[in-house]
Amino acid sequence: MDKNSFEIENNIDNMSQNEIDPKLRFDAFTAGMQDGGLRSVSSISLIVCYIIANINGRVTAENITQTMDEGMFANHFEVADAISKLKKSGVITESEDGALSLINVSKANIELIEMDLPLTVRENSIKLCQKIIAKENYKRENRVEIIEKDKGYIVNLNVSDKETDFLSLNLFASTKEQAEMIKEKFISNPIKVYETLIDAIFDNK
């Protein structure tokens, strides 16, 4: 084990006397967690570090807690507490825009963390977190407006980058529920909506 690996594990282990080994001690609250989730304080700290290492500089504390909540991988309050302790202990740092980064981390550090976490939790948490971040970016870059009319709602969809609107589309919805569903479907993948429409327009069949 190199010096950086030792420091990361040592900092995590020393945040609390109860945080000894994620495989040996179940000391975390489990409310809101599915079977197979993380039941120790140490393992929750490790998954936070693992996510930050794999999505370095692009993930926020809110992204991580939302990932743990939606995937039911760990208790919400345990995750929030782990992030707070990791920041205080100097294991992670937070930029002005909220992005989290690990301090003094090498590939070997991440491999050590991987050994102490279930494979399914590792893989699924990264996939879900990336999806959450992508959806967040889509919401910021692509606009959706719901306008109430006499006989229903108009949903205005816009696909854009910083300077150009690639698509502006108005769809009618008879109910607010339908309008919200259109909005959510669009926000989840606006580029797919744009590409599907373009393919249909230029299809020679």
Secondary structure per residue as TSV (DSSP state, phi and psi in degrees):
chain	resnum	aa	ss	phi	psi
A	1	M	-	360.0	129.8
A	2	D	-	-82.4	174.6
A	3	K	H	-61.1	-43.7
A	4	N	H	-64.6	-40.7
A	5	S	H	-60.4	-44.9
A	6	F	H	-61.9	-43.0
A	7	E	H	-64.6	-42.2
A	8	I	H	-63.4	-50.8
A	9	E	H	-64.9	-37.4
A	10	N	H	-65.4	-43.0
A	11	N	H	-63.3	-42.7
A	12	I	H	-65.6	-46.6
A	13	D	H	-64.7	-30.7
A	14	N	T	-89.8	2.7
A	15	M	T	-67.8	-25.9
A	16	S	-	-155.6	147.8
A	17	Q	T	-64.9	-24.7
A	18	N	T	-79.8	-17.2
A	19	E	-	-87.6	90.7
A	20	I	S	-109.0	-65.1
A	21	D	-	-145.9	122.0
A	22	P	T	-60.3	-21.7
A	23	K	T	-88.0	-15.6
A	24	L	T	-110.1	-20.2
A	25	R	-	-132.0	127.6
A	26	F	-	-104.4	94.4
A	27	D	-	-124.9	14.9
A	28	A	S	-108.3	150.9
A	29	F	-	-64.1	145.5
A	30	T	-	-117.0	5.9
A	31	A	T	-60.0	134.7
A	32	G	T	78.3	15.5
A	33	M	-	-116.4	142.2
A	34	Q	-	-86.1	166.7
A	35	D	T	-61.0	137.9
A	36	G	T	90.4	0.9
A	37	G	S	-77.5	-175.8
A	38	L	-	-89.4	121.2
A	39	R	-	-111.1	3.8
A	40	S	S	-121.2	149.4
A	41	V	H	-60.9	-40.3
A	42	S	H	-63.5	-43.6
A	43	S	H	-66.3	-32.7
A	44	I	H	-67.7	-41.3
A	45	S	H	-62.3	-38.8
A	46	L	H	-66.8	-40.7
A	47	I	H	-67.6	-34.3
A	48	V	H	-60.5	-47.5
A	49	C	H	-62.8	-39.4
A	50	Y	H	-64.6	-43.8
A	51	I	H	-64.3	-45.2
A	52	I	H	-61.4	-40.9
A	53	A	H	-64.5	-35.8
A	54	N	H	-86.6	-19.3
A	55	I	T	-127.5	48.7
A	56	N	T	-62.6	130.9
A	57	G	T	80.1	-1.6
A	58	R	T	-125.3	-0.2
A	59	V	-	-115.8	139.9
A	60	T	B	-108.3	169.2
A	61	A	H	-60.7	-39.2
A	62	E	H	-64.2	-39.7
A	63	N	H	-59.0	-43.1
A	64	I	H	-69.0	-45.9
A	65	T	H	-64.1	-37.9
A	66	Q	H	-65.5	-38.7
A	67	T	H	-61.7	-46.9
A	68	M	H	-65.0	-35.6
A	69	D	H	-69.4	-51.5
A	70	E	H	-66.9	-37.9
A	71	G	H	-82.6	-9.7
A	72	M	T	55.1	40.1
A	73	F	-	-83.4	-27.9
A	74	A	S	-161.0	161.8
A	75	N	-	-66.8	135.9
A	76	H	H	-55.0	-48.7
A	77	F	H	-71.3	-31.9
A	78	E	H	-66.4	-38.2
A	79	V	H	-66.7	-46.9
A	80	A	H	-60.8	-40.1
A	81	D	H	-67.6	-38.6
A	82	A	H	-63.1	-43.4
A	83	I	H	-62.0	-43.9
A	84	S	H	-61.1	-44.8
A	85	K	H	-67.3	-38.1
A	86	L	H	-64.6	-36.2
A	87	K	H	-68.7	-44.3
A	88	K	H	-65.7	-33.9
A	89	S	T	-83.7	-5.7
A	90	G	T	84.5	11.4
A	91	V	S	-75.0	-37.9
A	92	I	E	-127.6	158.2
A	93	T	E	-127.7	154.6
A	94	E	E	-120.7	127.6
A	95	S	-	-79.6	175.8
A	96	E	T	-62.4	-31.6
A	97	D	T	-90.3	8.2
A	98	G	S	93.1	-3.4
A	99	A	B	-71.0	136.9
A	100	L	E	-100.5	144.1
A	101	S	E	-140.3	147.6
A	102	L	E	-84.6	147.2
A	103	I	S	-96.5	130.6
A	104	N	S	51.9	60.6
A	105	V	-	-115.2	134.0
A	106	S	-	-115.0	173.3
A	107	K	H	-59.5	-36.0
A	108	A	H	-63.8	-36.2
A	109	N	H	-59.4	-46.0
A	110	I	H	-66.6	-38.2
A	111	E	H	-62.8	-36.5
A	112	L	H	-66.7	-41.2
A	113	I	H	-63.0	-42.5
A	114	E	H	-57.0	-37.0
A	115	M	H	-63.1	-26.3
A	116	D	T	-100.3	9.3
A	117	L	S	-125.3	141.8
A	118	P	-	-61.4	139.9
A	119	L	H	-58.5	-45.3
A	120	T	H	-64.0	-39.0
A	121	V	H	-66.2	-43.0
A	122	R	H	-59.2	-53.8
A	123	E	H	-66.3	-46.3
A	124	N	H	-69.7	-33.5
A	125	S	H	-68.5	-38.5
A	126	I	H	-66.5	-46.2
A	127	K	H	-59.8	-45.8
A	128	L	H	-67.5	-41.1
A	129	C	H	-64.2	-41.1
A	130	Q	H	-62.7	-39.0
A	131	K	H	-64.9	-42.0
A	132	I	H	-63.9	-43.3
A	133	I	H	-65.3	-41.7
A	134	A	H	-62.5	-42.8
A	135	K	H	-64.4	-38.3
A	136	E	H	-62.3	-42.6
A	137	N	H	-65.8	-40.7
A	138	Y	H	-61.3	-41.9
A	139	K	H	-62.4	-37.2
A	140	R	H	-74.5	-36.7
A	141	E	H	-96.3	-20.9
A	142	N	S	-123.8	124.5
A	143	R	-	-93.0	143.2
A	144	V	E	-133.2	128.3
A	145	E	E	-128.5	130.5
A	146	I	E	-105.8	120.5
A	147	I	E	-115.1	122.9
A	148	E	E	-78.6	133.9
A	149	K	E	-122.4	175.6
A	150	D	T	-60.2	-40.3
A	151	K	T	-109.5	12.7
A	152	G	E	159.7	-142.0
A	153	Y	E	-138.0	145.0
A	154	I	E	-106.0	125.5
A	155	V	E	-104.9	114.2
A	156	N	E	-95.8	119.0
A	157	L	E	-110.3	133.1
A	158	N	E	-131.1	125.3
A	159	V	E	-104.9	123.8
A	160	S	E	-151.1	163.8
A	161	D	-	-111.6	-154.9
A	162	K	S	-65.1	-32.4
A	163	E	S	-123.4	-18.4
A	164	T	-	-124.0	134.9
A	165	D	E	-90.9	113.0
A	166	F	E	-82.5	-28.0
A	167	L	E	-150.4	134.5
A	168	S	E	-133.3	114.7
A	169	L	E	-133.3	132.7
A	170	N	E	-107.5	127.1
A	171	L	E	-121.8	143.1
A	172	F	E	-93.2	138.4
A	173	A	E	-130.5	133.6
A	174	S	S	-76.8	-24.2
A	175	T	S	-129.7	162.4
A	176	K	H	-65.0	-34.9
A	177	E	H	-63.2	-42.4
A	178	Q	H	-64.6	-40.3
A	179	A	H	-62.4	-43.1
A	180	E	H	-66.9	-36.2
A	181	M	H	-65.5	-42.8
A	182	I	H	-60.0	-43.5
A	183	K	H	-59.6	-48.5
A	184	E	H	-65.7	-41.1
A	185	K	H	-62.7	-41.3
A	186	F	H	-66.7	-46.9
A	187	I	H	-62.5	-33.5
A	188	S	H	-64.3	-29.0
A	189	N	-	-164.0	73.4
A	190	P	H	-63.5	-31.0
A	191	I	H	-65.2	-37.6
A	192	K	H	-63.8	-40.1
A	193	V	H	-60.5	-46.2
A	194	Y	H	-62.7	-48.3
A	195	E	H	-65.8	-38.3
A	196	T	H	-63.4	-42.2
A	197	L	H	-65.5	-44.8
A	198	I	H	-63.1	-42.6
A	199	D	H	-61.4	-40.1
A	200	A	H	-67.2	-38.8
A	201	I	H	-66.2	-41.1
A	202	F	T	-98.1	9.6
A	203	D	-	-70.8	124.5
A	204	N	-	-85.3	-4.3
A	205	K	-	-69.3	360.0
